[in-house]
Amino acid sequence: MRWVLDHAGELLDTTWEHLGLALIPVLVGLLISVPLGWAAHRWRAARAILVPASSLLYTIPSLALFVLMPLLLGTRILDPLNVQAALTIYTVALLVRSVADALDAVPGETIAAATAVGYGAVRRFFAVELPLSLPVLIAGVRVAAVSNISLVSVGAIIGVGGLGFYLTHGSQLSPPNYAEIVAGLVLIVVLALVVDALLVVLGRWLTPWTRARGRVVTA
Amino acid sequence: MNIFEQVWSWLTDPDNWTRSINGPGIPYHVLKHLQYTGVAILIAALIAVPLGIYIGHTGRGSFLVVGIANSFRAIPELGLLILLVLAMGIALAVEAVTIALVSLAIPPLLAGTYAGIRNVDRDVVDAARGMGMREWDVVWRVELPIALPLILGGLRAATLQVIATASIAAFVSLDGLGRFVIDGRAFGADGGYAMMAGGAVLIAALAIAVELVLAGVQRLAVSPGLQTRRMRRRVARVWAQPKLITAEESS
């Protein structure tokens, strides 16, 4: 506990750094996967390529993907961009399918009704189809955010790990600094839980109609 | 040589296939990696599948499954490994890592089994009872075969998680393909990255190969009556949105 109090400022800075490493990829990944998911929803051929490809990318373990990023991006091994790009790939791999499935699930009558009252394709997508797929999309974003926050710490092995630094650093001291390791671990878990809870609140706020029916579809 | 050629020449150098700076070569580390993974998955399945069947069949303790399945993602694998190895001592590192791997494999297996059994159409179960089947027969001959796609889905998710975490185990001085990443980093700039990236390529290849094998097994093992498009989509949906299990439960 003493160690934690002595290093409170440093811990706070690292927590912010950790958040940036984990959540910027969620945002970027979301922006990439909405058009890709739409394409997979729209064209059968696109789905036949995108869905298997993304599940194969999701298969690659994080340590391997972090290490391979410099090969693909031409970055240096210690560049935080390696971790962020790898986590963006995971986010896209996870969300493309969520987006496609969510858009598939929008009822045909709803789309027909929107068309009938004069919505063009673009406006209908943003005003009707996308909002209706939000519950599923947010469920996907929650999974991506929580697993990204946990995965960032693996980056500590290659020197870019946010709070993961305290795990590797604490274990390499002799004797090991348990306070440091536990503090890092607890902060990572708490961060994941807080972000998850915030996303739940955001989801409820964005989809008031799911409560109006008296039933929470995606709680 | 550019960096791609360096990685390629590391991977194709016969020396690396027979020995490495810490002893044995690539094949040994592949086998070790598979060994850690296999043992952990086996132990986890022995715990999680019967438990999932029991909870799914009786409905008792389902809140437990949902809670465990949704919170396990938040646990950083690296922290779990480090704490367990420090707590049990480096002499018991293999056992400590196995415990960590088992505990990471249980949630997806448990969730898959539970969701599989729970998603069996209640009418089908009633029909089986109506035909005079005993509880045990209902579980063994009706619920389990129908639940198999989701159970195997859980097995795939668990295996991927364990292969990924087993590569991190090199950090706590274990063998397996993560060795090359860790040793390569310690080796430094001169040729170190080629070793790291070579190891990473091998880890990725191993994970993809295992995933493809398991996907094949899943196809072979599932009853032809369940191999319809509708069923496959249903299975995919449950996995894409773990939360739906909760929604179906509460509605």
Interface residues (C-beta under 8 A of the other chain):
Chain A: L56 T59 I60 P61 S62 L63 A64 L65 F66 V67 L68 P70 L71 I77 R97 S98 D101 V136 A139 G140 R142 V143 V146 S147 I149 S150 L151 S153 V154 A156 I157 I158 G159 G164 L167 T168 G170 S171 P176 Y178 I181 V182 G184 L185 I188 V189 A192 L193 D196 R215 V216 V217 T218 A219
Chain B: I3 F4 V7 S71 R73 A74 I75 P76 E77 L78 G79 L80 I82 L83 L86 L160 I163 A164 S167 I168 F171 V172 G178 V181 I182 R185 Y193 M196 A197 G199 A200 V201 I203 A204 A207 I208 E211 A236 R237 A240 Q241 P242 K243 L244 T246 A247 S250 S251
